[in-house]
C-alpha cells in the first residue's frame, strides 16, 4: 500500500505544498530537481550514493529544506534530502 500526504516544502526563496509518497522505511528522502530549484533549497557540498529499487546506482547532491505536515498541525523542521536528477 502506498501512503500519500500533503507536505509543505520551504526553501530560501519560496514554498510549495505537494502530495508526497510517505516511505517510512527510506534511509533518506528525495525531492525532485524542479521542486528543489523552485523553492530555493539550500545546496550542501555533499553527495550521496543512491541505489534504486531496480539496483541502479547514482550519485546525487544533498540539499536542505524545511518540511511541514499540514495534517499534523504543521509539525516538521529542517531536513536534508537527496535531489533527484529528474523533474517529477
N, C-alpha and C positions, 0 to 999 in steps of 0.2 A: 504494500500500500504506500502511495506517495502522499506526503503531507505538505500542503502549501499554506503559507500565511503571509499577510501583508507585512512588509518591513519598510522602515523609513531609513534611507541612507543619506548621510550628511557629510559633505566634504568642505573644502576651503571656499568654494565658490557658490554652491547651491545644494539643494536636497531634492530627493525624489522618493516616492512611495511605489513599491513594486510588489507583485506576488512572487514569493520565493519558495523554492523547494527547501524544506527543513530536513537536513540529514544529520541526525543526532549522532551518527557513527563516524562522521567525517573527521579526519585529523586536522584539516584546515578548510575554511570556506573559500569559495571562488566568487569573484564579481566579474561580470562581463566588461570587456575593454571599454565599450561605449558608455556604460554607466559610470565607470571609474573616471573617465575623462570628463563627462558631463557634470559630475558633482565636484570635480577637483580633488579627488582622493590624493592623499599625501604619499608621494613616492618614497620608498626607502632605498638604500643601496644594497638590498638583499634580494636573493632569488631563492626559489625552492624547486626541487626536482619533484614533479608530479607524475604519478602513474595512474592512468585512467582504468576504467573497468575492463577494457579490452587489452590491457597490458602495454599500451603505448606510453612512452615517457617523454616529457617535455620539461624544459627549464623555463620557469615563468617568474616575472617580477612580483615582489611583495609590496602591497600598498596598505595604507591605513585609512579608516573612515569611521564615523560614528554610525552605529546601528541601533535602531529602536524598534520595539514591537508594539504597535498601536493597540492591539487587542489585549496586551498585558500592561495597560496603563503606562505605555512608553518606557518600560524597563529597557535598559540597554547601556551602551557606553562605547568607548573607542576600541576597535578591534583591528586585527590585521587580516588581510585577505590575499589570496593569490589572484593576480589579474590575468584573466584568460586572454588568449591571443585572437579571439574571435568576438564578434559583436552579436550577442543574442540576448 
